[in-house]
Each structure stands twice: as structure tokens, then as C-alpha cells.
Amino acid sequence: MTPISRFYGGFLKKRIEKMRNVFLATFLFLIVTIIFTPLLIRRGISFLSEETLEAVLLLVQVSVAWNVFQLYEEVVRKREKEIEKLEKEYQGREKELLETFAYLGKVNVQMSLVKNFLQKLKAPANKHEVKDYISEILKMALSLSKKDWITLRIIHAGRHQTVSEYWFTSSSGVKTKEIRVGNKELLEMARDKKHCGGHGYCVVASTGSNALGLKTFLVFEKNDVDREILEFLAAAVNQCEIIYTLFELRHSR
């Protein structure tokens, strides 16, 4: 079992445990009310006969309990399908990343380094781990593409707003604040399937995250890049998007 598979199991288990606790608390409350219903009726809270009111209340309480249970099962099924879909998406992108590295033998990429990194990869527990994982991928991308700078920008596709951004540079002399890239232009380039814009930079876009409505872009300075390197960058931006999506799904409320 891979680290990411173990995460999916733990992630799903925690979600189901939370929902189960809510269900049990609700069910316990209903049981208590059922037990005390006869006592309340005998105290005179009734304009009907005791037997009729008791039967009506018990029927309502059992009906509520059944509906709560049905809702619990529906939420669990929905969560399982969501996790299964995301797991398949992750596995496809992980395979894509490994296949891309296989093409890069001519630039002396060590497969053992990549495999070790992927084996250590797990769903990030906090934002610091998200940054570490993404920085490691950006570091490899910068080294292979021989760029001075590279940035990963995650955008909400519907609102055109930057959700998060990560920079990696070849030296401290690179002034990232002077590099301006508009979200609208990035989304238009992705829509028109354009690789390079007119402002001195190129873009590789992710396939997009349906779970959160995100679109991720790898932006770097404009110059020649081999086809194999572009394939790696495409795999890298998808990998970064998956890491970020896993973190957000795990910590969403």
C-alpha cells in the first residue's frame, strides 16, 4: 500500500467517525426522549388520551431516527465516491509523473531520487508541509528547465482570484515582486491553449480540480524548453494541484 493510499484510508475513516459520532449523539437523544415520553404524558402534557399521544410521539421519534440514519448513510456513500474519484485522479497523475521522468534520462535525472521523493509523499498535515512538497517539485522543475525563476499559482477558476502562490528562484538576486502576471491572462491562455504570452513568460496549466473549482498554473520566463521538459512541467503542475487539493479537502469543514 502506497503512502497516499494509507492517507485515503485514514482520511475517510476520520470523516466517517465524525459523522458517526453526530449520528450516535442524535440517536441517543432520541432514545432518551422515547424513554421519558410516558413520564411527560402522565404529567398531563396532553389534550389527547395518554395512549394516543404516546403512540404519536413514539412514531415521530422513530421516524426521525430512521431519517437521521438514512442521511448518515447517504453522506458516507457520497464521501466514499468523492475519495475514490480523487484517488483515481491522483494515481493517474502519479503515473504520468513517473513516465515523464523516464523520458528524461538524457539530462541525467536519477529515477531513484524521484521514487524516494514520491514514496515519502503523503497528504500534508499542515500548510508548512504543503509548501515543502510543492517547493521540492518546483526545485526539480527549475533545475530541469534551467530557468532563473518559476512560480506556481493556484486560481479559483470561477472568481479569478489567487488562492495561493509559491515561488522558487535560482538565486536571491531574482526580484519576484517585479514579475507581474495577471490571473485573467493566465485563464485566457489556458482557454486558448496558448503556451507563451506576450509579456516574457510561458505557462503550463493543470487539468483543473473539479473538487474545489481550482486551476493551477506553472509560470516561468520565456525561452526555449525541450518537449520532454514541458511534459515533466505539465506532470509537475498537476502533482502540485493534487497535493494542495488533498490538504484543502482534509481540513475543510
One Martini backbone bead per residue (centre of mass of N, CA, C, O) as a GRO file, in nm:
protein
  253
    1MET     BB    1   0.095   0.036   0.024
    2THR     BB    2   0.068   0.353  -0.022
    3PRO     BB    3   0.077   0.653   0.128
    4ILE     BB    4  -0.181   0.763  -0.013
    5SER     BB    5  -0.362   0.522   0.059
    6ARG     BB    6  -0.339   0.557   0.364
    7PHE     BB    7  -0.467   0.830   0.369
    8TYR     BB    8  -0.745   0.762   0.258
    9GLY     BB    9  -0.820   0.577   0.489
   10GLY     BB   10  -0.785   0.787   0.720
   11PHE     BB   11  -0.964   1.009   0.608
   12LEU     BB   12  -1.227   0.846   0.589
   13LYS     BB   13  -1.238   0.755   0.885
   14LYS     BB   14  -1.261   1.037   1.014
   15ARG     BB   15  -1.518   1.126   0.872
   16ILE     BB   16  -1.699   0.890   0.966
   17GLU     BB   17  -1.661   0.932   1.271
   18LYS     BB   18  -1.794   1.208   1.284
   19MET     BB   19  -2.070   1.121   1.170
   20ARG     BB   20  -2.123   0.898   1.379
   21ASN     BB   21  -2.127   1.082   1.630
   22VAL     BB   22  -2.368   1.248   1.544
   23PHE     BB   23  -2.564   1.014   1.517
   24LEU     BB   24  -2.540   0.902   1.809
   25ALA     BB   25  -2.629   1.159   1.954
   26THR     BB   26  -2.907   1.174   1.824
   27PHE     BB   27  -3.003   0.889   1.900
   28LEU     BB   28  -2.975   0.923   2.207
   29PHE     BB   29  -3.177   1.150   2.233
   30LEU     BB   30  -3.419   0.987   2.127
   31ILE     BB   31  -3.414   0.766   2.341
   32VAL     BB   32  -3.462   0.951   2.582
   33THR     BB   33  -3.736   1.060   2.482
   34ILE     BB   34  -3.876   0.786   2.471
   35ILE     BB   35  -3.847   0.714   2.773
   36PHE     BB   36  -3.991   1.001   2.875
   37THR     BB   37  -4.272   1.016   2.745
   38PRO     BB   38  -4.462   0.881   2.959
   39LEU     BB   39  -4.399   1.090   3.184
   40LEU     BB   40  -4.505   1.343   3.037
   41ILE     BB   41  -4.794   1.241   2.996
   42ARG     BB   42  -4.863   1.192   3.306
   43ARG     BB   43  -4.831   1.516   3.365
   44GLY     BB   44  -5.046   1.643   3.139
   45ILE     BB   45  -4.925   1.669   2.833
   46SER     BB   46  -5.251   1.680   2.725
   47PHE     BB   47  -5.551   1.641   2.488
   48LEU     BB   48  -5.514   1.344   2.487
   49SER     BB   49  -5.464   1.041   2.510
   50GLU     BB   50  -5.207   0.864   2.625
   51GLU     BB   51  -5.189   0.648   2.402
   52THR     BB   52  -5.200   0.834   2.155
   53LEU     BB   53  -4.961   1.024   2.218
   54GLU     BB   54  -4.746   0.806   2.252
   55ALA     BB   55  -4.768   0.690   1.965
   56VAL     BB   56  -4.703   0.950   1.811
   57LEU     BB   57  -4.425   1.014   1.936
   58LEU     BB   58  -4.288   0.746   1.868
   59LEU     BB   59  -4.322   0.768   1.563
   60VAL     BB   60  -4.161   1.030   1.526
   61GLN     BB   61  -3.893   0.937   1.656
   62VAL     BB   62  -3.840   0.694   1.470
   63SER     BB   63  -3.847   0.856   1.207
   64VAL     BB   64  -3.607   1.039   1.272
   65ALA     BB   65  -3.399   0.815   1.315
   66TRP     BB   66  -3.418   0.699   1.028
   67ASN     BB   67  -3.342   0.962   0.875
   68VAL     BB   68  -3.064   0.996   1.003
   69PHE     BB   69  -2.950   0.729   0.903
   70GLN     BB   70  -2.988   0.785   0.599
   71LEU     BB   71  -2.810   1.038   0.593
   72TYR     BB   72  -2.552   0.905   0.687
   73GLU     BB   73  -2.528   0.702   0.448
   74GLU     BB   74  -2.523   0.914   0.223
   75VAL     BB   75  -2.267   1.065   0.311
   76VAL     BB   76  -2.077   0.822   0.299
   77ARG     BB   77  -2.115   0.757  -0.002
   78LYS     BB   78  -2.024   1.031  -0.109
   79ARG     BB   79  -1.739   1.027   0.016
   80GLU     BB   80  -1.638   0.768  -0.119
   81LYS     BB   81  -1.664   0.869  -0.412
   82GLU     BB   82  -1.477   1.115  -0.385
   83ILE     BB   83  -1.221   0.959  -0.299
   84GLU     BB   84  -1.208   0.763  -0.538
   85LYS     BB   85  -1.177   0.980  -0.757
   86LEU     BB   86  -0.918   1.116  -0.642
   87GLU     BB   87  -0.741   0.863  -0.643
   88LYS     BB   88  -0.744   0.815  -0.949
   89GLU     BB   89  -0.626   1.088  -1.021
   90TYR     BB   90  -0.362   1.056  -0.868
   91GLN     BB   91  -0.258   0.795  -1.003
   92GLY     BB   92  -0.244   0.914  -1.289
   93ARG     BB   93  -0.038   1.144  -1.218
   94GLU     BB   94   0.185   0.970  -1.104
   95LYS     BB   95   0.233   0.809  -1.363
   96GLU     BB   96   0.297   1.055  -1.538
   97LEU     BB   97   0.548   1.143  -1.381
   98LEU     BB   98   0.715   0.882  -1.418
   99GLU     BB   99   0.711   0.878  -1.729
  100THR     BB  100   0.856   1.147  -1.762
  101PHE     BB  101   1.121   1.069  -1.623
  102ALA     BB  102   1.195   0.850  -1.833
  103TYR     BB  103   1.259   1.076  -2.062
  104LEU     BB  104   1.516   1.212  -1.878
  105GLY     BB  105   1.795   1.062  -1.919
  106LYS     BB  106   1.964   1.281  -2.088
  107VAL     BB  107   1.966   1.471  -1.802
  108ASN     BB  108   2.035   1.295  -1.545
  109VAL     BB  109   1.795   1.162  -1.405
  110GLN     BB  110   1.717   1.025  -1.096
  111MET     BB  111   1.494   0.784  -1.019
  112SER     BB  112   1.548   0.744  -0.716
  113LEU     BB  113   1.479   1.031  -0.628
  114VAL     BB  114   1.184   1.028  -0.716
  115LYS     BB  115   1.087   0.776  -0.563
  116ASN     BB  116   1.160   0.878  -0.282
  117PHE     BB  117   0.975   1.120  -0.288
  118LEU     BB  118   0.704   0.967  -0.343
  119GLN     BB  119   0.724   0.782  -0.085
  120LYS     BB  120   0.715   1.037   0.111
  121LEU     BB  121   0.451   1.104   0.011
  122LYS     BB  122   0.187   1.291   0.164
  123ALA     BB  123  -0.056   1.414   0.324
  124PRO     BB  124  -0.075   1.715   0.437
  125ALA     BB  125  -0.102   1.852   0.769
  126ASN     BB  126   0.010   2.134   0.665
  127LYS     BB  127   0.125   2.424   0.521
  128HIS     BB  128   0.423   2.353   0.545
  129GLU     BB  129   0.407   2.085   0.382
  130VAL     BB  130   0.298   2.201   0.126
  131LYS     BB  131   0.543   2.382   0.069
  132ASP     BB  132   0.759   2.160   0.065
  133TYR     BB  133   0.650   1.988  -0.170
  134ILE     BB  134   0.631   2.211  -0.382
  135SER     BB  135   0.928   2.304  -0.365
  136GLU     BB  136   1.049   2.035  -0.460
  137ILE     BB  137   0.919   2.040  -0.740
  138LEU     BB  138   1.024   2.323  -0.827
  139LYS     BB  139   1.320   2.254  -0.807
  140MET     BB  140   1.319   2.042  -1.033
  141ALA     BB  141   1.198   2.226  -1.253
  142LEU     BB  142   1.425   2.440  -1.250
  143SER     BB  143   1.662   2.253  -1.313
  144LEU     BB  144   1.556   2.130  -1.587
  145SER     BB  145   1.482   2.422  -1.729
  146LYS     BB  146   1.687   2.652  -1.665
  147LYS     BB  147   1.586   2.872  -1.467
  148ASP     BB  148   1.541   3.160  -1.259
  149TRP     BB  149   1.222   3.116  -1.250
  150ILE     BB  150   0.929   2.998  -1.056
  151THR     BB  151   0.564   2.962  -1.052
  152LEU     BB  152   0.282   2.879  -0.842
  153ARG     BB  153  -0.064   2.917  -0.936
  154ILE     BB  154  -0.372   2.935  -0.757
  155ILE     BB  155  -0.701   2.934  -0.904
  156HIS     BB  156  -1.019   3.053  -0.912
  157ALA     BB  157  -1.207   3.007  -1.188
  158GLY     BB  158  -1.466   3.176  -1.114
  159ARG     BB  159  -1.320   3.440  -0.956
  160HIS     BB  160  -1.011   3.501  -1.036
  161GLN     BB  161  -0.854   3.408  -0.776
  162THR     BB  162  -0.598   3.392  -0.557
  163VAL     BB  163  -0.518   3.129  -0.338
  164SER     BB  164  -0.212   3.054  -0.427
  165GLU     BB  165   0.160   3.097  -0.391
  166TYR     BB  166   0.477   2.978  -0.546
  167TRP     BB  167   0.827   3.025  -0.514
  168PHE     BB  168   1.127   2.979  -0.734
  169THR     BB  169   1.481   3.036  -0.725
  170SER     BB  170   1.823   3.049  -0.822
  171SER     BB  171   1.829   3.333  -0.665
  172SER     BB  172   1.824   3.623  -0.461
  173GLY     BB  173   1.833   3.829  -0.718
  174VAL     BB  174   1.546   3.769  -0.774
  175LYS     BB  175   1.266   3.984  -0.853
  176THR     BB  176   0.944   3.898  -0.798
  177LYS     BB  177   0.786   4.178  -0.775
  178GLU     BB  178   0.846   4.247  -1.092
  179ILE     BB  179   0.657   4.005  -1.151
  180ARG     BB  180   0.375   4.020  -1.373
  181VAL     BB  181   0.067   3.824  -1.341
  182GLY     BB  182  -0.240   3.763  -1.475
  183ASN     BB  183  -0.522   3.580  -1.427
  184LYS     BB  184  -0.679   3.635  -1.686
  185GLU     BB  185  -0.449   3.557  -1.880
  186LEU     BB  186  -0.412   3.267  -1.785
  187LEU     BB  187  -0.703   3.169  -1.849
  188GLU     BB  188  -0.690   3.244  -2.151
  189MET     BB  189  -0.451   3.061  -2.226
  190ALA     BB  190  -0.592   2.798  -2.143
  191ARG     BB  191  -0.836   2.825  -2.332
  192ASP     BB  192  -0.635   2.873  -2.599
  193LYS     BB  193  -0.373   2.698  -2.569
  194LYS     BB  194  -0.137   2.875  -2.462
  195HIS     BB  195   0.206   2.896  -2.374
  196CYS     BB  196   0.279   3.196  -2.467
  197GLY     BB  197   0.322   3.527  -2.403
  198GLY     BB  198   0.373   3.895  -2.429
  199HIS     BB  199   0.548   3.910  -2.123
  200GLY     BB  200   0.794   3.693  -2.091
  201TYR     BB  201   0.611   3.426  -2.058
  202CYS     BB  202   0.523   3.098  -1.947
  203VAL     BB  203   0.269   2.824  -1.959
  204VAL     BB  204   0.140   2.566  -1.733
  205ALA     BB  205  -0.148   2.377  -1.712
  206SER     BB  206  -0.384   2.229  -1.557
  207THR     BB  207  -0.671   2.022  -1.547
  208GLY     BB  208  -0.806   2.052  -1.281
  209SER     BB  209  -1.030   2.100  -0.993
  210ASN     BB  210  -1.345   1.986  -0.919
  211ALA     BB  211  -1.361   1.991  -0.606
  212LEU     BB  212  -1.266   2.331  -0.598
  213GLY     BB  213  -1.232   2.504  -0.868
  214LEU     BB  214  -0.938   2.475  -0.982
  215LYS     BB  215  -0.637   2.645  -1.119
  216THR     BB  216  -0.310   2.560  -1.232
  217PHE     BB  217   0.012   2.741  -1.256
  218LEU     BB  218   0.311   2.740  -1.451
  219VAL     BB  219   0.555   2.997  -1.427
  220PHE     BB  220   0.791   3.123  -1.677
  221GLU     BB  221   1.038   3.208  -1.854
  222LYS     BB  222   1.110   3.303  -2.182
  223ASN     BB  223   1.211   3.001  -2.345
  224ASP     BB  224   1.355   2.731  -2.436
  225VAL     BB  225   1.185   2.402  -2.438
  226ASP     BB  226   1.166   2.091  -2.413
  227ARG     BB  227   0.935   1.853  -2.451
  228GLU     BB  228   1.011   1.682  -2.201
  229ILE     BB  229   0.999   1.918  -2.002
  230LEU     BB  230   0.703   1.992  -2.048
  231GLU     BB  231   0.594   1.721  -1.949
  232PHE     BB  232   0.697   1.754  -1.665
  233LEU     BB  233   0.554   2.024  -1.595
  234ALA     BB  234   0.269   1.910  -1.629
  235ALA     BB  235   0.299   1.699  -1.404
  236ALA     BB  236   0.382   1.894  -1.175
  237VAL     BB  237   0.124   2.074  -1.164
  238ASN     BB  238  -0.066   1.838  -1.094
  239GLN     BB  239   0.074   1.749  -0.835
  240CYS     BB  240   0.038   2.015  -0.680
  241GLU     BB  241  -0.271   2.020  -0.693
  242ILE     BB  242  -0.320   1.762  -0.535
  243ILE     BB  243  -0.185   1.845  -0.271
  244TYR     BB  244  -0.369   2.087  -0.218
  245THR     BB  245  -0.641   1.938  -0.231
  246LEU     BB  246  -0.594   1.741   0.001
  247PHE     BB  247  -0.565   1.953   0.221
  248GLU     BB  248  -0.840   2.098   0.185
  249LEU     BB  249  -1.020   1.845   0.226
  250ARG     BB  250  -0.914   1.765   0.510
  251HIS     BB  251  -0.972   2.081   0.635
  252SER     BB  252  -1.254   2.087   0.576
  253ARG     BB  253  -1.598   2.180   0.695
   0.00000   0.00000   0.00000
